[in-house]
Amino acid sequence: MRKSRREVLKILGAASGALALGPRVLAQAQGMAKPLAVGKVPPVEVPWDTGRCAFCHMPIKTPPGGMKGKKFPPGFFERTYAQIAFKDGKALHFESIACMVNYAYAHQIEDGADATFYVMAVNPDTVPCKPAGLVPARDATFVWGQNLMTTMKAHLVATQSPADAARLVKKRVGKIGRFHIVSFAELWDLKPLPEMNLVPLLAKHTGLL
């Protein structure tokens, strides 16, 4: 069922308010709820050289010459890559974790036996963060940081474990600003996720435009 523009804006406001709540302490990362265990579809090979984000249509690989007059450090796009793999062997690719969540929200796709969500985990010991490999989103731990620089201004990265998430934040004390450490279940509860151009992109994917 398509949502009206008023309903979309109301949901956006609620999600944005949730992210604006006070910072989470690192200890909370150890006791986060986990999504229901279900079957997994294997990921497909990532088309780094030709892939485009299914939500915002930006390239999934960092453009070597930059974009719109702005250059990015190596691996900047790759570290937030995400994928939805389907049981028929097809897949959707995203250059932002938030883009994947928002696309799934707009098109009513859920992580489960028929489709599995994957995210690029980052190495918490590298500054800036560097890609560490794809992991199922349901097994990842996510860090939203006020000053984390990512594509689409989503301020969101994935790590392989709560311990990695805590270490990432600890290494950036005084620089990351307000932060939240959440499981995929908690991240999914906040959908759609605030990011650059969210309203027009959601309007496009939900059929409002």
Backbone torsions as a table, in degrees:
resi	resn	phi	psi	omega
1	MET	NA	125.1	-179.2
2	ARG	-71.9	142.3	179.7
3	LYS	-96.5	147.8	177.4
4	SER	-74.2	163.4	178.4
5	ARG	-59.5	-37.9	178.6
6	ARG	-61.4	-41.9	-179.9
7	GLU	-66.5	-40.3	178.9
8	VAL	-61.8	-46.3	-178.9
9	LEU	-65.0	-35.3	178.3
10	LYS	-64.8	-42.2	179.4
11	ILE	-66.5	-40.3	178.8
12	LEU	-60.3	-42.3	179.9
13	GLY	-62.8	-40.3	179.5
14	ALA	-65.5	-42.2	-179.8
15	ALA	-66.4	-42.3	179.7
16	SER	-63.4	-39.9	178.7
17	GLY	-64.4	-37.0	179.9
18	ALA	-63.7	-39.5	-179.5
19	LEU	-72.4	-18.4	-177.4
20	ALA	-87.2	-0.7	178.9
21	LEU	-66.2	167.4	-175.7
22	GLY	-58.2	160.0	-177.3
23	PRO	-65.7	145.9	176.9
24	ARG	-86.4	143.4	175.5
25	VAL	-78.8	154.4	-176.2
26	LEU	-61.8	-31.5	-177.6
27	ALA	-62.0	-26.8	-179.1
28	GLN	-63.3	-24.0	-177.7
29	ALA	-64.9	-20.3	-176.7
30	GLN	-81.6	-17.6	-173.2
31	GLY	-122.4	29.4	-175.3
32	MET	-78.5	147.8	179.3
33	ALA	-67.2	144.5	178.2
34	LYS	-105.8	146.1	176.9
35	PRO	-64.1	161.1	177.1
36	LEU	-60.7	132.6	-179.7
37	ALA	-72.6	124.0	179.1
38	VAL	-138.2	176.4	179.2
39	GLY	-64.3	160.7	-178.7
40	LYS	-123.6	134.5	171.7
41	VAL	-90.9	132.8	-179.3
42	PRO	-66.7	149.5	178.2
43	PRO	-71.4	158.6	176.2
44	VAL	-100.1	166.4	178.1
45	GLU	-62.9	138.2	-176.9
46	VAL	-82.1	123.3	179.1
47	PRO	-83.0	69.7	-172.9
48	TRP	-54.9	-41.4	-172.7
49	ASP	-78.4	-22.3	-175.8
50	THR	-122.8	-11.3	-172.6
51	GLY	-69.5	144.5	175.8
52	ARG	-127.9	149.5	-179.8
53	CYS	-67.0	129.6	-178.7
54	ALA	-69.7	-16.5	-178.7
55	PHE	-98.8	-48.8	-175.3
56	CYS	-111.2	-8.8	176.2
57	HIS	70.2	15.2	173.7
58	MET	-78.9	157.4	177.4
59	PRO	-65.6	149.4	-179.9
60	ILE	-87.4	-11.0	178.2
61	LYS	-110.5	139.9	-179.1
62	THR	-58.2	120.2	179.2
63	PRO	-65.1	122.3	-177.3
64	PRO	-60.8	-29.3	-179.7
65	GLY	-96.5	3.2	-179.0
66	GLY	86.0	-179.1	179.3
67	MET	-139.6	134.7	175.4
68	LYS	51.2	42.2	176.7
69	GLY	79.4	4.5	-179.1
70	LYS	-119.1	132.6	178.0
71	LYS	-101.3	155.7	-177.4
72	PHE	-128.1	149.7	177.6
73	PRO	-67.6	153.6	179.6
74	PRO	-53.9	136.0	178.3
75	GLY	81.3	5.2	-175.2
76	PHE	-63.8	-45.2	178.3
77	PHE	-75.2	-39.4	-174.5
78	GLU	-62.3	-30.1	-174.3
79	ARG	-73.3	-12.4	177.4
80	THR	-117.7	15.4	178.8
81	TYR	-59.6	145.4	176.3
82	ALA	-143.8	160.6	-175.1
83	GLN	-147.8	141.8	168.7
84	ILE	-112.2	114.1	-179.9
85	ALA	-100.3	134.0	-178.4
86	PHE	-107.0	156.3	-175.6
87	LYS	-67.4	-16.4	178.0
88	ASP	-84.3	4.5	177.6
89	GLY	94.6	-7.6	178.8
90	LYS	-87.0	167.3	-179.8
91	ALA	-154.9	155.8	172.9
92	LEU	-113.1	143.8	-176.0
93	HIS	-119.6	146.3	-175.7
94	PHE	-140.1	143.5	178.3
95	GLU	-95.2	3.0	176.8
96	SER	-143.4	139.0	175.9
97	ILE	-58.7	-40.9	179.7
98	ALA	-63.4	-36.1	177.9
99	CYS	-61.7	-41.1	179.1
100	MET	-63.4	-46.7	-179.4
101	VAL	-62.8	-43.0	-178.4
102	ASN	-69.2	-37.5	176.6
103	TYR	-63.7	-45.7	-179.9
104	ALA	-62.4	-38.3	177.3
105	TYR	-63.1	-47.5	-176.5
106	ALA	-66.8	-34.0	-176.1
107	HIS	-104.1	8.8	174.8
108	GLN	56.6	49.5	175.2
109	ILE	-105.3	134.0	178.9
110	GLU	-121.4	148.5	177.3
111	ASP	-69.7	124.1	-177.5
112	GLY	-175.4	-152.4	-176.0
113	ALA	-71.4	-29.3	-177.7
114	ASP	-90.5	-21.7	-179.9
115	ALA	-149.3	132.1	180.0
116	THR	-118.2	132.3	179.2
117	PHE	-89.7	134.0	176.0
118	TYR	-124.5	148.2	177.8
119	VAL	-134.1	153.6	175.5
120	MET	-83.4	116.1	175.4
121	ALA	-78.6	151.1	177.9
122	VAL	-109.9	157.7	175.9
123	ASN	-81.7	116.7	-175.8
124	PRO	-69.4	-15.2	-175.5
125	ASP	-92.3	-0.4	179.1
126	THR	-106.1	138.6	177.5
127	VAL	-128.8	112.3	1.3
128	PRO	-71.8	168.6	-177.9
129	CYS	-59.3	140.1	175.3
130	LYS	-119.5	148.7	-179.2
131	PRO	-60.0	141.1	-179.5
132	ALA	-122.0	-4.5	178.3
133	GLY	126.6	156.0	-179.6
134	LEU	-75.3	139.5	174.7
135	VAL	-137.4	152.2	174.6
136	PRO	-59.6	134.1	-177.9
137	ALA	-57.6	-34.9	-177.8
138	ARG	-66.0	-20.1	179.9
139	ASP	-99.2	-6.2	-175.5
140	ALA	-87.3	163.5	172.3
141	THR	-121.2	134.3	-170.9
142	PHE	-110.2	145.0	176.5
143	VAL	-120.7	121.3	169.6
144	TRP	-103.2	124.7	-179.3
145	GLY	-127.7	133.0	-177.7
146	GLN	-53.1	-36.9	-176.8
147	ASN	-110.4	13.9	175.8
148	LEU	-73.3	124.6	-179.4
149	MET	-91.2	115.1	178.6
150	THR	-139.9	170.0	177.0
151	THR	-63.6	154.0	178.9
152	MET	59.8	12.2	179.6
153	LYS	53.9	36.7	179.9
154	ALA	-82.3	-18.9	178.2
155	HIS	57.4	33.4	-170.6
156	LEU	-132.7	130.1	174.5
157	VAL	-133.1	162.4	178.6
158	ALA	-112.0	149.0	174.3
159	THR	-129.7	167.1	-176.0
160	GLN	-78.7	-17.8	-174.8
161	SER	-159.9	163.1	174.2
162	PRO	-58.0	-36.2	179.6
163	ALA	-64.8	-40.8	177.4
164	ASP	-64.7	-40.0	179.6
165	ALA	-62.8	-43.5	179.8
166	ALA	-64.3	-39.3	-179.8
167	ARG	-68.3	-37.8	178.2
168	LEU	-59.4	-46.0	-179.4
169	VAL	-67.5	-42.5	-177.7
170	LYS	-60.2	-38.7	-179.0
171	LYS	-71.6	-11.0	-177.5
172	ARG	-119.8	20.6	178.5
173	VAL	-56.6	130.7	-178.7
174	GLY	89.3	-11.2	-179.2
175	LYS	-118.8	-29.3	-174.0
176	ILE	-78.1	-20.8	-177.5
177	GLY	74.3	-154.6	176.0
178	ARG	-62.3	145.3	-178.6
179	PHE	-146.4	161.5	175.6
180	HIS	-138.1	137.3	174.2
181	ILE	-113.8	120.6	-173.9
182	VAL	-137.6	155.3	172.8
183	SER	-82.5	172.8	177.6
184	PHE	-66.0	-35.6	178.9
185	ALA	-60.0	-42.5	179.2
186	GLU	-69.7	-39.7	177.9
187	LEU	-62.2	-42.2	-180.0
188	TRP	-63.5	-35.4	178.1
189	ASP	-63.8	-25.5	-176.8
190	LEU	-88.4	-3.8	-175.8
191	LYS	-59.8	146.2	-4.5
192	PRO	-74.5	152.5	-176.1
193	LEU	-92.5	133.4	178.5
194	PRO	-61.1	132.4	173.9
195	GLU	-160.1	171.3	-177.9
196	MET	-57.7	136.9	178.0
197	ASN	62.0	26.4	-174.6
198	LEU	-61.7	-46.2	-175.7
199	VAL	-61.1	-52.5	179.6
200	PRO	-65.3	-34.1	179.7
201	LEU	-68.5	-43.0	177.5
202	LEU	-66.2	-39.3	178.5
203	ALA	-61.2	-38.6	179.0
204	LYS	-66.2	-47.1	-174.6
205	HIS	-76.8	-22.3	177.2
206	THR	-93.9	-0.1	176.3
207	GLY	86.2	11.1	179.1
208	LEU	-75.5	-23.7	178.2
209	LEU	-118.5	NA	NA
